[in-house]
């Protein structure tokens, strides 16, 4: 297998820069050399990593551009060499000419196809060091953009194409409108309750389907989608894919959250002691255990008996492990140990015999109802963004367990960093505020400090 290395030769002349060179080796018989036009300062070059040193003080965009050029040229050399039919007959001059053809196709009358918007988006997902969960979220946006493009082509602009260099704030506004109204292309069947795609939208949805029918999206969801799309554009600008930033003159609406609500310790204990059917009792136990360790449901479902170390559970939060691999350790109290012991063999190596997250959320609502935990809470309707009062059993879900953990701990210690060390929130997390409430008792305690 051929290996390609990038290196520099330090000149003995007064020249302050050196050209990056490339060497391709394939066994003992093939060695090709190529001197590029990429210039770097010798003191800035990392010979081991074959790129600009990480701690060099220079413009981040310039550093990223040079490293990108080097990586792309290495890949181009590999592609050119791999396409050669007689590899033992190739020479350095041949390689130089083939690279020139690839870099200057017009000079040789070659028509070169440019990467499409969606090909660049796919490369963004392949090269970014983000968790698989975030990649799945980005792929949902990718498919929504594909449907938006097809829909626009069918019903308003037949030649419409999403392109990095030409997307404008007006396109973003039209995409936002599309996200708001896509659900209207589906009709609920009165007998089955299933949603059926309307005839006019079938060509779009069949071309780019989703496993779930697109529901009405609230403004928070739409703002999150646009924020992720902006992340893609910022990456494209940073890596030199484009200079176009349609978000420069486009404002993403702020997310709106209501007052955090969570169940009290008393309500949690009422739920734990309630007489339930075996099916609901199992899911209730899992929910209460989640209330006692505070992890996200995605992390909960990954836990095995190996995560129980001594009298605590240890795990690396999946949402943040790629960027900040910090181990969270939560001591287990008597109730948590009791639940673990009760279901010791049911989940085999998993902590519990988990069902799908969707069914788990349904079971939580049923358990709340059966236990009589139905007090009203004020929430913000995600679609209308207006406050409304709902019984807590109707809106209970697995995430309520995490809020129960954070909210009740914060009420006791009032130290976000201490609670964050147990919940996996990083220091100064803005999301942390959505998990706890500054209630009347805490306000009174603060005011009493003034006496």
N, C-alpha and C positions, 0 to 999 in steps of 0.2 A: 504494500500500500504506500502511495506517495505521501510524503510529508512536506509541508510548506512552512518556512520560517521567515519572519520579517526581521531585518537587522540594519544597523548603520555602520559605516566606517568613519572613524574620527579622522578628519583631515588634518594634515600638518601645516596647511596654509592658514591664512588669517580669516578664512571664511567661518562665520559664526554658526552656520547651519549645515546639516548633512541630509542627503537624500535617503529615504527609506528604500532599502533593497530587499529583494525576495529571492529565496533559494528553494527550488523544488528538487527533492531527492526521491528516487524510486529504485530501491536496491542499490547495487554497485555500478550499474551500467548507465543510469540516467541521472544527470545533475544539470538543472537549468537555472540560469541567473537572469534577473531582471531588475533594472534600476528605474524606480518610479520618479515622478516629479514631486512627490510628497516631501516637504522639507520640515525638519524638526531641529531643535537645539539639542546637541548631544547630552547636555546635563539634564534634559527633561525626559530622555528616553529610558524606558524600563526594558532592559534586554531580556529579562526573564519572562515578563508578561507580554512583551512585543507590542507595547503601546505607550502612550504618555503616562508618566508616573502619576499615581493617584493623588499624591499630596502636593503636586506642582501648583504654584500660584499662577493661574492664567484664566482667561475667560472660559467659563464652563462650556459655552456653545462651541468655541474654537477647539477645545480639547475633545469634546464629543465628536466634532466633525472630523478631526484627524484620525481618531480611533476608528470611526466608522469607515473612513476611506481605506485604512489599512486592512480592516476586517473584510470589507467588500472586495478589495483587490486580491486578497488571499483566496476568497471564494471564487472569484473570476478565474484566477490561475488554475485552481482545481478543476473547475468546469471545463476550461479549454483543454487541459491535459487529458481529462477523462474522456473527452469526445474524440481524441486522436485515435486513429485506427492502428497505426504502427508506432507505438510509444518509444521504441528503441531508436527510431529514426528522427525523432524531434530534436530541435536545437534551440539554443537561446535566442537566436535571430528569428526563428519561426515563432517562438512564444511572444517575442516583442511585437511582431507584425499582427498576430492574432489578438493581442491585447489592444493594439491600436485600432483594429477593426471593430472591436466591441465598444471601445470608448468614443470612436469617431465614425459611426456607421455612414454618415452622409458622405464622407470622403471616399468611401468605397461603393456608394450607391446602394447601401443596405438600409432597408426600412426597419427601424427598431420599434417594437411595441412597448408602450409605457405601462407601468404597473397601474392597475385600476384602484379606485378608492377602497374597494372591499379587499383586494389583495394586500394593500398596505395595512388595513385594519387587522387582517389575519396575521400579518407579520408582527404587528404591534403586540398581539396576544401571545405569539410564540416567543418573542424576545423579552417581554416584561417579566420580572421576577415577582409575580403575584400569586396568591393562593388560587386553587382550583375553583373555590366558591366564587371569588371575584371574576375569574375568567368566565364562569357560567353566566354571571350577571352581565358581563360585557357582550357575551354571545346573544343574549336576549335583545340587547340594544342593536347589535349587528343585524339580526333578523328583522327587527322593527324598521330599521333603515332600508333594508332590502324591500320590504313591503311598501314603504313610503315611496321609493323610487318607482316600483312597478305600478302602483296606484296612480301616481302622477303621470306616468307615460300613457296609461290607459284612458284617463279621463280629462287631462288638460294639456300636457305637453309631450307628444309622442317621442321627441328626441331628447328628453330630459335624462341627464346622467349626474350622479353625485360625483364630484371631482374635488380633490383637496384644494386645488388652486382657485376654484371658482365658487365654492359654497359661500353664501352671504348671510348676513343677519336675517334677511327676508326668508331664505330657505329654512333657517332655524325656527322662525315663527310659524311657517307652514308645517314643519315637522312637529312642532309642539301642538298645533291644532289637530294634526293627524292622530297624535297620541291621545288627545282628549276625546276624539270622536270614533276611534276605530271600533269600539264595542258596539256602536250603533249598526254595524253591518251584520249583526247576529240577532236572531229571533228565538225566543224560548218556546219550545214545543209545550203546549198546554197539558198533554197527556204524560209525556216522559219527563218533562222538566229540563231536558237537554237543550243546549243552544245550537241552533243550526245556522250555518253561514248563508247569508242571502245570495241570490243568484249573481247579482252584479259584482260581488266581492269574491266569489269562488275562484276566479282565475288568479287573484292575488294570494289568497290564503292557501290554495292548493300548491302554488309555486313555492311559498315560504311558510310552512305550517308551524304551529306551536302545539305542544302536548296538551296545553290548557287553552280554552277559548279566552281571548283577551277580554278581561273584565273592565269595567269603567275605572279609569286611572285617576287617582286623586292628585292634587297639585304637588304634594310632597314626593310622590312617586315620579312624576314628570320632572320635577326639579332635580331629583337624584339621577335620572337618565341623562338629562342635559349636562349635569356636572361631570358624569363619567365620559360623555362625548367630548367635553372640553378637555379632559385629561388626555384623551387621544390626540386632540389637535396640538396641545402643548408639547406632547412627545414628538409629533411630526415636525413641529417647528424646531425643537431642540436638536433633532437628529438630521435636520437639513432636508426633510422631505418636502417642505413647503415653507413659504413665508406668510401665507394667508392665515389670519386669525379672525374668523367670523364672530367670535365671542367678544372681541375688543369693543364693539358697539352694540352688544346684546346683553341684557341683564337677565340673569336667572332668578326667578322669584325665590325668596327665602322660604325655607321649610317652617311650618307652623305646628307646634306641639301643644297639647293641652296640659293641664296640671297632672303630674304623674300620679297614678293610682296603683295601689298594690294591696294585697290582703295582709291583715294584721297577723301577729303571732297567734292570737286567740282564734282567728278564723282558720288559720292553717291547722291548729290543733283540733278544732272542731271537725275539719275535713278528715284529718287522720284517724279520728276516733269513730267516724260515722260508719253505720252498718250498711255495707254496699254489696252488690253481687260480686262473685269472684272476678269477673272480667273487669268491672270498674275498680274493684279494690286493688288489683295489680297496677293499673294505670295511675290510680290515686297515690299508691306507694312511690311510684317512679316520680310523680310530680312533687310530692313532699320531699323526697330525696333531693330533687333538683333545687327546691327551695332552700335546702340546707347547705348546698355547695355553690349555688349561684352561677353555674356555667350555662353557656348557650346550649340550645338543644342539639345543634350539630356536634358540639364537643361531647355532650352527654352520650349520644349514640355511638361515639367512637371509644368510649371508656371500656376497659376490660379489667379483669381482676388484677392484672399486672400494674394498673394505675393506683391500686391501694397499697401504699407503702407505710408500714407502721400503722399509726392511728390517723392517717390523713390520705386524701386523694391528691395525686399529682398529675398535671397535664399541661401541655402547651396549647394555648388557645389557637384554634385553626384559623381564625380571622386575621390574626396578627403574626403568626409564626414565621412567615416569609420575610417580614421586615423587622421584627423585633422578637426573636425567639426567647421569651422569658417563661420559665416554668412557674406555674401557679400551684401553690400547695395550700389546701384547705383542710384543717383538722376536722375530724368527724366527731359529732356529738353522739350521745347515747341513742337518740332516735334514728340517726343515719346508720349507725352500726346495727341497730335492731332490724331495719329494713333490709340491709345487705344480708344479714344472717337468714332472714325469712326466705329470701329468694336466691340462696347461695348456689344452687345447682340448676336453676331454671333457665338461665341465659347462657349456660355452658361457660365459656371464657368471658363473654360479654357480661357486664354488670347485671343486666336484666334481659328478659325476652322482649325486646322492643318490637313495636308495630310501626307502621309508617307514621311519619310526622303528622300527616293530615288526619289519620285516624286517632292519633294521640291527642290532638287538639279537640276533636269531637268528644272523646272520652272525658277530657278535663271538664268541658262544659256540662256533660251529663253528671259527673261526680259532684260538681258544685251544686247543681240543681237538687240532686238527691240528698245532699248534706244540708240543704236549706240556706246556702250562702248566696243570697240574692239581693244584697243591699244595692241601692242605686249609686251610680258614679257618673260624674260629668266628663264627657270625652269630646274631642274635636272630631266631627265627621270628616273622614279623609277626603271625601269627594266635594262636599259643600264648604268645608272649612268652618262650619258653624258649630257652636257647642250644642250638645244634646245629652239627655239623661238616659242611661241604659242600665238594666240590672247587670251586675258584675258577672253572673253566671253565663250571660249571653255573649260576653266578649272575652271570657277567660281563655287563655292559651298557654302554651309552654313558656312564652316569654314573660308571662306574669310571675312565674317562679323566680326568674332572674331579678325582676323588680322587687319581689318579696324579700329576697336575700339582701339586695343593695339598700332598699328603702328602710327596712327594719334595723339593719346594722348602722346605717348612717344616723338614724334617729337616736341610737345609743351612744355612738362615739363622735359623731359630727366631724369626722376627719376624712375627706374624700381620698387622700392618698393612702390612708390605712385600709379603707374599705376597698379601694381600687387594687390593692395588693392581693386581695382575696377574690375579687371579681374579674381580674384580668384587664381592667381599664388602665390605660397608660396615664401617667401623671399629667394633670391639666386637661384631661379629656373633656371636650365640650359635650360629648354624648352622655357623660356621667350625669349631667343635670336632668336628663330625661328619665332617670331611674329613681330619684328621690324627691320628696316634697318638703318644703320648709313649712311644717305644720304649726298650728297655734301654740302647742306646748313648747316647741323650740323657740318661737318668737317671744313667749312670756319669759323663758329662761334667759334670753338675751337681754330683754328689757330690765330684768331683775339685777343684771350686772351693773346697772347705772345707779342703783340705790346706795 
